[in-house]
């Protein structure tokens, strides 16, 4: 259970060769009907998630009576500890499932992205990050925007802030100079000596943590990482924006002038939702707020960070600088993960199971992405990345092994706390690049034998 998958191990053994497939080749292979949107079907998924959320809220109100009566006589209850045990089990079940539903709001409501279509009228196409409507009227456009905004604001996600930043991420995914999210730290950020002079003691001085400290940092990322990103651009692009850039500020350098009003509207919506929660808390008490909303909300934040972090943080995946980056290479430099199996596919709307398709065909409806993925497997072949490693183990693995990258090199891989990369670029694919700029298989072997 807590070990690397065969697919991950196979990538470790295989030197990396940058893919040269074109978007035309990929696009020609995907049946066009898989790219078509069905507003009715898409709306049904939105309604389904809202109904599930409502159902779980209603069921939670009966946890007390259900525990005291042994699920209304189905389970014999004779002593207090049995009542408390059943009650704890029911609350844990509610938190688990409601946390997944909250996450489904994030995945299906997502950020609405703009797509332009070259038609005679050049109609504006709005598409949710997961649902992807293609409206032909202003009414549908308003509906898709309102539906996505409602779902995200309910879980305190600033709709337009996430929309604009996520859209920018899709445009420059995998490009170290221009990507928006999970941009790696570089050697110089930690003031490490140059690679040729660095010794084990240098890495230990910076990265040596006790297991408890490592676990503590991981828990901080999982509980607070989402809001640290929104409030201070944590793990965002440090070269594009100043330190501490706030993605919720209308004046943030992340946004264009014409986007600032929408950011202000998102902030107002956050204030409204926060006011509603405060009012409900004042009526029903803070314990009810924690039990019914806050714990599922924190679990939602955990799943958001786990999924997004694992999409683009993996020791076997490359990062490109502009000299080697292309949009297709960047879109392929992610990995499909069956997070939580059928549960993740149902509640996360294929965003992790089919993340490569999500990037290559972000305008396609999520319910067609499994079929698109099957096509991509046959087209991309060895360039298709899949990893069924247990998600929690993969999270720990990436957290401890994806530490930094080199300041130089047009194709780079994460290095661990010992300064060693898990994968190298094939020597015959980097003839025009100096060895010191791009690690190859021979240079990777030398890293592991650094003098102490």
Secondary structure by P-SEA (a helix, b strand, c coil): cccccaaaaaaaaccbbbbcccaaaaaaacccccccccaaaaaaaaaaaaaaaaaaaaaaaaaaaaaaaccccccccccaaaaaaaaaaaaaaaaaaaaaaaaaaaaaaccbbbbbbbcccccbbbbccccccccccaaaaaaaaaaaaaaaaaaccaaaaaaaaaaaaaaccccccccccccccccccccccccccccaaaaaacccccaaaaaaaaaaaaacaaaaaaacccccccccccccccccccccccccccaaaaaaaaaaaaaaaaaaaaaaaaaccaaaaaaccaaaaaaaaaaaaaaaaaacccccbbbbccccccaaaaaacbbbbbccccccccccccccccaaaaaacccccccaaaaaaaaaaaaacccbbbbcccaaaaaaaaaaccccccccccbbbbbcccccccccccccccccccccccccaaaaaaaaaccc
